[in-house]
Amino acid sequence: MFPLKYEGDVFRPPSEAKSLILQATIGCSHNRCTFCSMYKRKKFRVRKLAEIEEEIALTSDMLPYTRRIFLADGNALAMPTAELVHVLKKLNSAFPQLERVSLYGNPHDLLEKSSEELKALKDINLGIIYLGIESGSAAVLEAVKKGVTPEQLAEGAAKAKAAGVPLSVTVLNGLAGVEGSAEHARESARLLNIIDPEYLGLLSLMAAPGTTMHRQIKEGLLTPLGPWELLKEIRMMVEGLNLSNCIFRANHASNYLPLKAILSRDQDALLTNLDRIIEQKARGKLKRENMRGF
């Protein structure tokens, strides 16, 4: 019998599909975003070290060759640094072939930790932080109750960069509806250029029933983007990007068209393909075989 007993639903980034998942925290410490339903049934807490240590010991016996571990839940980076250091050291000791540990962090976690603390975590195998910025627009961030400004997002990300911890940043397409699509695309590109992340992932808004955003859409306060409007928003955002060497993916289940590239190397080709798809749709000549990802 598998020794882990997860509390509630557990979420992970697509790239952590083969990772061992350990719950270091429960829920999300912010948990107020209008679009998110993931942790509404959980009250945030940091798990006791004794509980985490017990699960590490049990899983190391069963899965001794584990190479990657993802620390759940919504933002395990919120753990006190000393406790997170303790957990990382235990993981390194228990799994001799461990290559990296990853986790979600929210913007407040990065703001509250110093670059020195983040560097200490990197030195003991914290290999990547997944950071949802959602948008670069101050108005959109305020509307969705993200709890931070674009400037604060940039400040927190700069700490991780200074510490040498790679960032995988997520933007949520469609978040501003039809009404704010252009600003959302333009300002998100601007903020991404400041952050210059190692990884960039795009998700498409899927307003879950029970969320504030779902209610806003039902009441006509926000007009959701259709598939082609989403592609146009993505195209506008990609056009404004000026990133150093970023692995770009839009291949989540929410994405209408799977996309992948290395920016800035493949940026022109990505834009050309988006233009081709959008133009063929406009002319009514789009065929299924033209919808393959690139």
N, C-alpha and C positions, 0 to 999 in steps of 0.2 A: 504494500500500500504506500502511495506517495505521501511523504511526511508533512507536506505543507498544507495548512488549512487557511485558505485565503478568506479574508473578511470582506464580504460584499463582492461586487464586480471589480475586476482588476483590468486596467488599461495599460497599454504599452505602445511605443512607437512602432511603425511597420518594420523598421530596420532591426528591431529587437525580437523578431519572430523566433529565433533559435536560442535566445538567451534564457538562462535560469532567472526567474522572477522571484524576488524576495520582498515582502512588505516591510519596509523600515518605518514608514509612517502610514497612517490611515487617513484617507480623505484628502482634502485640499484646504490649506490654511486660509485662502482667500474666499473661494466658493461663492462669489457674488456675481460672476459674469452672466449677463442676461441670455447668452446663447448656449450655455453649458448645462448639461443635465447629469454629468458623469458622477458627481460625488454628493448629490443632494441628500442622499439617505445616510450619509456618514458624517459624524462629528470629528473634526480633525484632532489627531493626537499623535505624538511620537511614541512608538512602541518601546516597551522596556527592553533594555539591553539584554537581560537574561533570556527573554523570549526570542530575540533575534539570534543570540548565540546558540540557543538550543536548535533552532532551525538550520543554522549553518552547519552545526555538527552532524545533524541527521542527513542533510542533503550531501555533504561532502563524502559520507560513507557510500551513498547510493550513486552519486554522480561525480566521482573524483576527477574526471577529465574535463570538467566544465571550463570553458574558455571565456565566456562572456556572462555577465550578471547585470540585470537591470533592477534597481531599487525602486519599488513602488512606494506610495501611491502618487497622488497628484503633484507633490513637490517635496521629495525626500531631502532636497537641499536645505529645507527649513530646519532640519535637525541641528541642535547645537554642534558646533564644529568639533569639540572634543569627543562627542559621542559618535559623530560620523567618522572621525579618524579611527576611533576604536573599532567600528564595524568594518572599515576598509582593511585594517590590519588583520582582523580575524579572517576576512575573506581571502586575503593574500596567503595567509598561513594554511587555511583549510583546502585551498584549491591551487596546487602547485603550477598548473598550466594556465592559470587565469591571465587573460590578456588585457581585459579592461572591465571597469565597472561604470555604468552609466545611470542617469537619473533625470527626472524632470526637475526643473527649478522655475519658480516664478520670479518676476522682476524684483519683488521685495526681498527675496532671498539673496539675490546678487547685491542689492543695495546695502543689505545689512552685514554682509561678509566683506572682509578686507581682501585686497589682492594677495596679501601674505597668507591668509587662511586658505584661499583658493589654490595658491601655489602648493601649500602643504598637502592639500587633498590630491592635487595632480601628481605629486611626488609619490603617493602611495596608491596609484592606479585609478584615480578618477579620470576616465578617458574621454567623456563627452557629457555636456549638459544640454538637454532639450529644453528650449525656451520658446514659449508661445508669445510672440509680440502681438499677433492678430492684425494689427494695423499700425501705420505710421502717422495716422491723422489724429490730432489732439481731440477733435470733435467726435470722431468715431470711438476712440478709447473712452471718452467720458460717457458717451451714450450707452456703451455696453458694460459700463461699470468695471473696467479693467483695474482701476485704482492707481494708475500711473500715467505720467505724461510721456510723450516721445523722448523728451530730454532725459527723463529718468531711465527709460529703457536703454538709451544710448550709454548712459553712465554705468549702469549695471553690466552691460555687455562689455564695456571697455575694461572693467575689472577682470572679467574672465579672460579676455584677450591678453591683458598684461600678465596674467598668471600662466598663460600658455595652455589653458583648457579649451579645447575645441567646442564651438557652439553649433548646435543644429537648431535653426530658427524656423518657426512656423508662422505663416500668414494665412488668414482665413478669408478666402475670396467670397464675395457676395455679402460680406458683413455689414456694409453700409446701404444695402439695397440699391435699387435703381437710382434713388435720389442722390446718393453720395458716392456712386461708383467711381467717377473720375477722380475725385479727391482722394478716395481710399487708395486707388492704384498709384496715383502720383506721389502721395505722401509716404506710402509704404516703400516705394522704390527709393525715395530720398533717405528714409531712416535706414533701410538695408545698406545703402551705400556708406553710411556712417559706421554701422556695425561691422560690415564686411565679414559675414559669417563664413565658416568653413563649409557648412551645409545649409541649404534652404529647402524647405518643404512647403508646398501649397496644398491647403485643404479647401473644399467648397462647403459653404454653409448648409447644414442640414438642421433646420430648426426643430428640435425635439418637442413633442407635446409636453406641456407642463412648464416649459421655460417662459420667461418673460418675453423673449423675442418671438416665440411662437404665437403668443397672445397678441403682440404688436402687429404681426403679419395678418392674423385673423381679423383684427380690428381695422385693418387698412392703414395703419400708421407707418408701415414699411412695406415697400414693394419688392418682393424677391426677384433675383435675376434668373432668367431662363438659361439653359445650357449655352446658347450662342452669346448671350450677354456676358456670361462668365468667361468665355474664351476671349471676348474683346477686352474685358477687364484685365485678364492675365496678360494679353498682348501689350496693353498699355503699360502695365507694371514692368514687364520684361524689357521693354524698350527703354525705360528709364534707369535700368540697373547699370552700375559700373563697379563690378566686383572683381577681386583679385584672382581668385582661383577657387570657385565655389561649386560644390556638387549640388546640382539642382534636381529636385524630384517633385512631380505632381502625379503620383501613382497610387494615392490612397483610394479606397473604395468610393469615397465621395466625389472623386474627380471624374468629370464627364469624358475627358480625353487624357489618357496617360501620357505624361511628358517626362523627359529626362535629358540632361545636358550637363556640361561643365561650363560654367560662366567664368570668364567672358569668352573662352575659346569658341564655344558653339552658339553664341548669342545670335549672330546673323542668320545662321541656319535655322535656329529655333523660330525666329521672327518670320523668316520666309515661309516656313511650314505652317505656322499659325495663319499667316496671310492667305496661303493657298486654301486651307480648310475653310476659313471664313468666307473667302470669295466664292468658292464652289458652292457653299451653302446658299449664299445670296443669289447665285445664278440658278439654283435648283438642280445642280449637276453633281451633288455630293453622293458618292456611292459608299457602301459599307467598307469596301477594301481600302478606301482613302482614309478611314478613321483609325488606322493603326497608330499606336503610340510611336514617338520618336524621341 
